[in-house]
């Protein structure tokens, strides 16, 4: 049996404009508000500088890999092209 998640809920209050920006950025990246907030907090606390853009690129790579693995006719390069052409790209992504 898998170990229980050690993640605990955390709540904070944000000004309306900050909350709206968080929600808009999360939606643009295809993430939930909670996921993006968690990513930002973890990055800042750990000192690791990875961006939401890097996360989105990793998700796109995984999507292409899954498409190629499940297709008899599409190879990995073709799957990457499919993902690139069919998933909206955020050109100016900042954490």
N, C-alpha and C positions, 0 to 999 in steps of 0.2 A: 504494500500500500504506500502511496506517495506521502511524503511528509507534508504537514499542514503549512500553508503559507504564513510567513512571519510578517506579512504586511498588515499594518493597522491603519484605520481611517485617521485622517487629519483634516481639519477644517480651518479656514481662515476667511477673513472679510477683505474684500477688495473694492476700491472705488469703482463706480460704474464704468468709467472709461477704460480702466485697466481690465476689468472683467470682459467688457465687449471686445477689446483687442485680443485677449486670450481666446475667447470663443471664436472670433473670426480667424485667427491664425490656426487654431486646431482644426476648424472646418476646412480651411484651405489645404492643410496637410493630410486630411483624411483621418484625423485622430479625434479622440474625445477630449474634452476640456480637461478632464482628470488626467488622462495619459500625458498630455503636453505639460501640464503643471507639474506632474511627478517627474518627467524627464528634466525639466528646467531645474527643479529643486535638487535632484540627485546630481546633476552636472555641477551646479554651483557649490554644493557641499563637498563633492569629491575633488573639485578642482579640475575635472576633466572637461576639456573643451570640445565636445562633439555637438554638432548642430542638428536641428530638426531636418535640415536638407540631407545630411548624411544618413539619418534614420530613414527618411523617405526613399533615398536611393537604395538602401539595403532592402527595404520592403519590395521595391520594384525588381531588384535582382532575384529575390526569393519568388516573386510571382512568375518571373520568366522561367526560373528553374522548375517550378511546379507545372507550368504549361508544357514545357519541353518534356518533362518526365511522364506526363499523362497523354502525350500525343504520339501517334505513329508517324505523322507527317511533318511535324514542326520541330526543327532543331533549336538549340539554345540561342543561337544568333537571331533566328527568325522570331523566337519568343521575345527576346529583348526588344526587337523592332516593334513587335505588336504592342508591348507594354508602353514603349516610348510614344507611340502614335495614338494610343487609346486612353492614356491617363494624363489628365491635365497637369501641366508643369507650372510650378510656382517659381518665377524667375528671381525674385528677390526675397529669399527666405532668411530671416534673422531670428535668433532665439529670443 
